[in-house]
Amino acid sequence: MINQPVQLKAASDLFHPTADQKYPIGALYTDRDGGKYRYCKDSGTGITKALMAQSPVVTATLEDELQTAYGVAVNAVKFDCLVTTASGLADHDLIDGWMLVNQGSGAGDMYLIKDNIWTTSDTVLNIEIADTGGIRTAIAATDNITLVKNKYRDVVVAPTTKTGQPIGVPLVTVTASYYFWAKTKGPAPLLVDGSETLVVGDPCGEPETHDTAGAVGAMGAHTATEWGIVMYAAAAADYAIVDLKLEQ
């Protein structure tokens, strides 16, 4: 019997974020103990290790956009759509993201985005979708669409006021705009929020009174998002071990 730990290796090293992308955003890695990780990209602000990361905030200028003069036919795979100026969106930012038709004849239809490229400055965006068969219901010029990035692209430290969903914990500090693996299931270190008291075996997650962005707190009776179960209950402002349960 080998009496020492076996080295864990993901498809890309779990502990070395990179400036260049190695794998698809959102790629899933499962380790030998059933722990899970997702491949992410930092938003450009950097993330300190052992803090919870959050999905990007949905951009207001990409929400509920009226498609004046930009209808799309059934079966179309590549097409132009109209968006509000100053969206801050760059070419390819929506890869593996989503397009939702939220008003109109195709309301409720949602499509996986394969790529995006600007056609005219920052008002006309060419979208290519990945769905087999293309557009299922024609999009009229009177319809509205919403464009959302993949939840693992341009992630941020979970702020004290929630603006997205928790997506995982980086095990090392991530340089701004780097690609990295965030742990989503299994034991992970997490900073305990300033006035929180954790109890081993209890659920924990978004603190009721959130003092420090990305820190964990006790769930109590409130309805904040659960992140996992406490394995080691450190004191406030120290680091606990949490059995993450962000995905099955």
C-alpha positions, -999 to +999 in steps of 0.1 A: +000+000+000+014+034-010+012+056+021+013+090+004-011+111-017-012+107-054-006+139-074-037+153-089-035+167-124-064+183-144-064+186-181-045+219-174-026+223-141-051+232-114-026+255-096-012+275-125-035+301-142-025+310-177-026+341-199-037+320-229-067+298-231-060+260-230-096+245-229-132+255-236-147+279-211-168+259-187-149+226-193-154+201-165-126+182-147-134+155-121-106+144-098-101+109-083-122+117-052-151+130-072-141+167-068-152+189-097-136+219-113-147+243-140-124+261-165-130+299-161-117+333-173-112+362-149-130+394-158-099+416-157-098+425-120-081+394-106-094+370-079-077+362-046-075+325-037-101+309-014-128+334-023-160+325-040-162+337-076-194+348-093-208+347-128-205+380-148-232+406-144-257+406-173-249+437-193-279+461-194-272+471-230-276+435-241-309+430-223-343+431-239-330+446-272-357+455-298-346+441-332-358+471-353-352+461-390-332+430-380-355+400-384-340+365-386-354+337-408-361+301-396-330+278-400-306+308-400-273+300-383-254+333-388-273+367-387-270+403-376-288+416-345-292+451-331-278+461-297-274+493-277-242+512-281-214+511-255-221+475-245-184+469-238-186+436-257-157+425-278-155+400-307-158+364-294-169+374-259-202+355-263-187+321-273-206+294-254-230+320-241-268+323-248-293+342-269-328+344-255-358+356-274-377+372-245-405+390-264-422+382-297-433+352-318-403+331-307-405+342-270-389+315-248-365+302-275-329+301-263-298+293-284-262+285-277-239+310-292-209+297-312-193+331-319-199+368-322-182+395-344-191+432-347-205+441-381-210+478-377-191+496-349-209+486-317-245+486-328-248+457-352-235+424-340-232+392-361-241+361-341-235+325-351-254+299-331-244+263-324-279+248-324-284+221-351-310+234-376-305+271-366-333+294-356-364+274-347-390+303-348-385+334-370-374+365-352-393+395-363-382+432-363-406+437-334-391+410-312-367+415-283-336+394-275-312+392-246-275+381-249-257+365-220-221+354-216-212+319-205-213+320-167-177+309-165-164+337-187-153+370-172-161+359-136-156+382-106-152+378-068-187+374-054-197+409-042-213+416-009-245+424-028-253+395-051-254+402-088-249+367-103-246+331-092-217+315-074-195+295-098-166+281-078-135+288-057-100+293-072-073+274-052-047+300-062-047+337-067-057+345-103-041+373-123-064+397-141-078+383-173-061+349-168-077+315-173-080+291-143-098+262-127-124+269-100-135+241-077-172+235-076-176+203-057-156+187-029-134+202-001-121+237-007-107+265+014-129+296+020-123+328+039-149+331+067-167+364+067-159+389+094-188+384+119-197+348+111-196+316+132-195+283+113-205+249+127-191+217+115-217+197+095-239+227+089-247+243+055-228+275+047-228+300+019-236+336+012-235+354+045-267+371+058-247+402+066-219+402+040-188+421+051-161+408+027-166+400-009-162+363-017-162+352+020-184+324+034-209+325+063-234+304+082-268+298+066-290+301+096-326+305+088-322+330+059-326+322+023-292+331+008-275+308-016-260+276-001-224+268-012-217+237+008-212+220+041-187+230+068-159+204+072-136+226+094-151+256+112-125+283+114-130+316+132-141+348+115-115+362+091-097+328+091-099+301+065-124+272+068-127+240+047-161+237+029-174+206+011-186+225-019-219+215-035-223+239-064-230+211-087-238+174-085 
